[in-house]
Amino acid sequence: MSLLLKNISKHIILSPEEQHLFLSKTEIHHFKSKTIILSPGQVCKYSYFVNSGVLRSFNITDNIVEHVLNFACEGWWIGDMYSLFSQKPAILFIEVLEDAEIVMLSKENQEFLYAEIPKLERFFRILTENSLVANQERLMDNLSLSAEERFEKFRIKYPTLLQKISQKQIASYIGVTPEFFSKMKSKLLRK
């Protein structure tokens, strides 16, 4: 749990008693690779913190094309924010890509903690703001950068993922076909 507390301490300071209360409201689960922990149509009831492993959020269009929205590595949070906040059916899948230990915080416990430890609202507000900024930046990148430039930004943002996930998933994240990605990567490696 030290990784989770370290993540929180980047933005707020919890007393030992507050840390204990916070941790008492979380659940730790272990998931095998390829496990889907959230599917479209389900209501997202948790925020997920990755202690170890890799997760991704994605959707699948009617023509069976996957669109990767996010990856979450060790020390990152992930969830279907639309479903979690609105308590409406999820629009995303969340899949475990590498065996993972996940800390789960239910929406109910999160609300309880806001009342008991008000500074946690600040922490989660900062996470939400950072997520909003990252998503806006990614949207603008997809509109204005070349595939090569988007791949370079991916390599900087997720340096440890290149060896852990498939080229198909990277291609989906940067918004190109796997075939185009393979050709682009070969061309970049020849430079």
C-alpha positions as a Markdown table, in Angstrom:
| # | Residue | x | y | z |
|---|---|---|---|---|
| 1 | Met | 0.0 | 0.0 | 0.0 |
| 2 | Ser | 3.0 | 2.3 | 0.2 |
| 3 | Leu | 2.8 | 3.0 | -3.6 |
| 4 | Leu | -0.8 | 4.2 | -3.1 |
| 5 | Leu | 0.1 | 6.4 | -0.2 |
| 6 | Lys | 3.0 | 7.7 | -2.1 |
| 7 | Asn | 0.7 | 8.6 | -5.0 |
| 8 | Ile | -1.6 | 10.4 | -2.6 |
| 9 | Ser | 1.2 | 12.3 | -0.9 |
| 10 | Lys | 2.2 | 13.9 | -4.2 |
| 11 | His | -0.8 | 16.2 | -3.7 |
| 12 | Ile | -2.0 | 16.0 | -0.1 |
| 13 | Ile | -0.6 | 15.0 | 3.3 |
| 14 | Leu | -2.6 | 12.4 | 5.3 |
| 15 | Ser | -2.0 | 11.8 | 9.0 |
| 16 | Pro | -1.3 | 8.2 | 10.1 |
| 17 | Glu | -4.9 | 8.0 | 11.3 |
| 18 | Glu | -6.2 | 9.3 | 8.0 |
| 19 | Gln | -4.0 | 6.9 | 6.1 |
| 20 | His | -5.4 | 4.0 | 8.1 |
| 21 | Leu | -9.0 | 5.1 | 7.5 |
| 22 | Phe | -8.4 | 5.5 | 3.8 |
| 23 | Leu | -6.7 | 2.1 | 3.4 |
| 24 | Ser | -9.5 | 0.5 | 5.5 |
| 25 | Lys | -12.0 | 1.6 | 2.8 |
| 26 | Thr | -10.1 | 0.0 | -0.1 |
| 27 | Glu | -10.0 | -3.6 | -1.4 |
| 28 | Ile | -7.0 | -5.4 | -3.0 |
| 29 | His | -7.7 | -7.8 | -5.8 |
| 30 | His | -5.4 | -9.9 | -8.0 |
| 31 | Phe | -6.3 | -10.3 | -11.6 |
| 32 | Lys | -4.9 | -12.5 | -14.4 |
| 33 | Ser | -3.9 | -11.2 | -17.8 |
| 34 | Lys | -6.9 | -10.9 | -20.2 |
| 35 | Thr | -9.4 | -10.4 | -17.4 |
| 36 | Ile | -12.1 | -7.9 | -18.2 |
| 37 | Ile | -12.9 | -6.1 | -14.9 |
| 38 | Leu | -15.5 | -3.7 | -16.5 |
| 39 | Ser | -17.7 | -4.1 | -19.6 |
| 40 | Pro | -20.0 | -1.7 | -21.4 |
| 41 | Gly | -23.5 | -1.9 | -19.9 |
| 42 | Gln | -22.2 | -2.4 | -16.3 |
| 43 | Val | -22.2 | 0.5 | -13.9 |
| 44 | Cys | -18.6 | 1.4 | -12.8 |
| 45 | Lys | -18.6 | 1.1 | -9.1 |
| 46 | Tyr | -14.9 | 1.6 | -8.5 |
| 47 | Ser | -11.8 | 3.7 | -9.1 |
| 48 | Tyr | -8.9 | 1.3 | -9.8 |
| 49 | Phe | -5.3 | 2.0 | -8.6 |
| 50 | Val | -2.6 | -0.2 | -10.2 |
| 51 | Asn | -0.1 | -1.6 | -7.7 |
| 52 | Ser | 1.4 | -3.8 | -10.3 |
| 53 | Gly | 0.6 | -4.9 | -13.8 |
| 54 | Val | -0.9 | -3.0 | -16.8 |
| 55 | Leu | -4.6 | -2.2 | -17.6 |
| 56 | Arg | -6.2 | -0.6 | -20.5 |
| 57 | Ser | -9.6 | 1.1 | -21.2 |
| 58 | Phe | -11.1 | 0.7 | -24.6 |
| 59 | Asn | -14.3 | 0.5 | -26.6 |
| 60 | Ile | -15.3 | -1.5 | -29.7 |
| 61 | Thr | -17.2 | 0.1 | -32.5 |
| 62 | Asp | -20.0 | -1.5 | -34.4 |
| 63 | Asn | -17.6 | -2.6 | -37.1 |
| 64 | Ile | -15.5 | -4.4 | -34.5 |
| 65 | Val | -12.7 | -1.9 | -34.4 |
| 66 | Glu | -11.0 | -1.4 | -31.0 |
| 67 | His | -10.2 | 2.1 | -29.8 |
| 68 | Val | -7.8 | 2.3 | -26.8 |
| 69 | Leu | -8.5 | 5.3 | -24.6 |
| 70 | Asn | -5.9 | 4.8 | -21.9 |
| 71 | Phe | -3.3 | 2.5 | -20.4 |
| 72 | Ala | -2.6 | 2.4 | -16.7 |
| 73 | Cys | 0.7 | 1.2 | -15.4 |
| 74 | Glu | 2.0 | 0.7 | -11.9 |
| 75 | Gly | 1.1 | 3.8 | -9.8 |
| 76 | Trp | -1.7 | 5.0 | -12.1 |
| 77 | Trp | -5.5 | 5.3 | -11.6 |
| 78 | Ile | -8.0 | 4.1 | -14.2 |
| 79 | Gly | -11.8 | 3.8 | -14.5 |
| 80 | Asp | -14.8 | 4.7 | -16.6 |
| 81 | Met | -15.2 | 8.2 | -15.3 |
| 82 | Tyr | -18.5 | 8.8 | -17.1 |
| 83 | Ser | -20.1 | 5.7 | -15.5 |
| 84 | Leu | -18.5 | 6.2 | -12.1 |
| 85 | Phe | -19.7 | 9.8 | -11.8 |
| 86 | Ser | -23.1 | 9.4 | -13.4 |
| 87 | Gln | -23.8 | 5.8 | -12.2 |
| 88 | Lys | -25.1 | 5.1 | -15.7 |
| 89 | Pro | -23.9 | 2.1 | -17.8 |
| 90 | Ala | -20.2 | 2.1 | -18.7 |
| 91 | Ile | -19.2 | 2.7 | -22.3 |
| 92 | Leu | -15.7 | 1.3 | -21.9 |
| 93 | Phe | -14.1 | -2.1 | -21.3 |
| 94 | Ile | -11.3 | -2.2 | -18.7 |
| 95 | Glu | -9.0 | -5.1 | -19.3 |
| 96 | Val | -6.0 | -6.5 | -17.5 |
| 97 | Leu | -3.1 | -6.8 | -19.9 |
| 98 | Glu | -0.5 | -8.1 | -17.5 |
| 99 | Asp | -1.2 | -10.0 | -14.2 |
| 100 | Ala | -2.1 | -7.2 | -11.8 |
| 101 | Glu | -2.6 | -6.2 | -8.2 |
| 102 | Ile | -5.3 | -3.6 | -8.1 |
| 103 | Val | -6.5 | -1.4 | -5.2 |
| 104 | Met | -10.2 | -0.8 | -5.6 |
| 105 | Leu | -12.1 | 2.1 | -4.0 |
| 106 | Ser | -15.8 | 2.0 | -4.3 |
| 107 | Lys | -17.8 | 5.1 | -5.1 |
| 108 | Glu | -19.7 | 4.8 | -1.8 |
| 109 | Asn | -16.4 | 4.6 | 0.2 |
| 110 | Gln | -15.0 | 7.4 | -1.8 |
| 111 | Glu | -18.0 | 9.6 | -0.8 |
| 112 | Phe | -17.6 | 8.5 | 2.8 |
| 113 | Leu | -14.0 | 9.4 | 2.8 |
| 114 | Tyr | -14.8 | 12.9 | 1.3 |
| 115 | Ala | -16.9 | 13.5 | 4.4 |
| 116 | Glu | -14.4 | 12.1 | 6.9 |
| 117 | Ile | -11.2 | 13.4 | 5.3 |
| 118 | Pro | -12.2 | 16.5 | 3.2 |
| 119 | Lys | -8.7 | 16.9 | 1.7 |
| 120 | Leu | -9.3 | 13.7 | -0.2 |
| 121 | Glu | -11.8 | 15.7 | -2.3 |
| 122 | Arg | -8.9 | 17.9 | -3.3 |
| 123 | Phe | -6.8 | 14.9 | -4.2 |
| 124 | Phe | -9.4 | 13.4 | -6.4 |
| 125 | Arg | -10.2 | 16.8 | -7.9 |
| 126 | Ile | -6.5 | 17.1 | -8.9 |
| 127 | Leu | -6.6 | 13.6 | -10.5 |
| 128 | Thr | -9.8 | 14.5 | -12.4 |
| 129 | Glu | -8.3 | 17.8 | -13.6 |
| 130 | Asn | -5.1 | 16.1 | -14.7 |
| 131 | Ser | -7.1 | 13.5 | -16.5 |
| 132 | Leu | -9.1 | 16.2 | -18.3 |
| 133 | Val | -6.0 | 18.0 | -19.3 |
| 134 | Ala | -4.4 | 14.8 | -20.6 |
| 135 | Asn | -7.5 | 13.9 | -22.6 |
| 136 | Gln | -7.7 | 17.3 | -24.1 |
| 137 | Glu | -4.0 | 17.2 | -25.0 |
| 138 | Arg | -4.5 | 13.8 | -26.6 |
| 139 | Leu | -7.5 | 15.0 | -28.6 |
| 140 | Met | -5.5 | 18.0 | -29.9 |
| 141 | Asp | -2.6 | 15.7 | -30.7 |
| 142 | Asn | -4.9 | 13.4 | -32.7 |
| 143 | Leu | -6.1 | 16.4 | -34.7 |
| 144 | Ser | -2.8 | 18.1 | -35.3 |
| 145 | Leu | 0.1 | 15.7 | -35.1 |
| 146 | Ser | 1.3 | 13.1 | -37.5 |
| 147 | Ala | 1.2 | 9.4 | -36.6 |
| 148 | Glu | 5.0 | 9.4 | -36.1 |
| 149 | Glu | 4.7 | 12.4 | -33.7 |
| 150 | Arg | 1.8 | 10.7 | -31.8 |
| 151 | Phe | 3.9 | 7.5 | -31.5 |
| 152 | Glu | 6.9 | 9.5 | -30.1 |
| 153 | Lys | 4.6 | 11.1 | -27.5 |
| 154 | Phe | 3.3 | 7.6 | -26.6 |
| 155 | Arg | 6.9 | 6.4 | -26.1 |
| 156 | Ile | 7.6 | 9.3 | -23.8 |
| 157 | Lys | 4.4 | 9.0 | -21.8 |
| 158 | Tyr | 4.6 | 5.1 | -21.5 |
| 159 | Pro | 8.3 | 4.2 | -21.8 |
| 160 | Thr | 7.8 | 0.8 | -20.0 |
| 161 | Leu | 4.9 | -0.3 | -22.1 |
| 162 | Leu | 6.6 | -0.8 | -25.4 |
| 163 | Gln | 7.8 | -4.3 | -24.4 |
| 164 | Lys | 4.6 | -5.2 | -22.5 |
| 165 | Ile | 1.7 | -4.6 | -24.9 |
| 166 | Ser | 1.0 | -5.6 | -28.5 |
| 167 | Gln | 1.7 | -3.4 | -31.5 |
| 168 | Lys | -2.0 | -3.7 | -32.3 |
| 169 | Gln | -2.9 | -1.9 | -29.0 |
| 170 | Ile | -0.3 | 0.8 | -29.6 |
| 171 | Ala | -1.6 | 1.3 | -33.1 |
| 172 | Ser | -5.2 | 1.6 | -31.7 |
| 173 | Tyr | -4.0 | 4.1 | -29.1 |
| 174 | Ile | -2.3 | 6.4 | -31.6 |
| 175 | Gly | -5.2 | 6.0 | -34.0 |
| 176 | Val | -3.7 | 4.0 | -36.9 |
| 177 | Thr | -4.2 | 0.5 | -38.3 |
| 178 | Pro | -1.8 | -2.2 | -37.2 |
| 179 | Glu | -0.5 | -2.5 | -40.8 |
| 180 | Phe | 0.3 | 1.2 | -41.0 |
| 181 | Phe | 1.9 | 1.1 | -37.6 |
| 182 | Ser | 4.1 | -1.8 | -38.5 |
| 183 | Lys | 5.3 | 0.0 | -41.7 |
| 184 | Met | 5.8 | 3.3 | -39.8 |
| 185 | Lys | 7.8 | 1.5 | -37.0 |
| 186 | Ser | 10.1 | -0.2 | -39.5 |
| 187 | Lys | 10.7 | 3.1 | -41.2 |
| 188 | Leu | 11.5 | 4.8 | -37.9 |
| 189 | Leu | 13.9 | 2.0 | -36.9 |
| 190 | Arg | 15.8 | 2.4 | -40.2 |
| 191 | Lys | 16.5 | 6.1 | -39.4 |
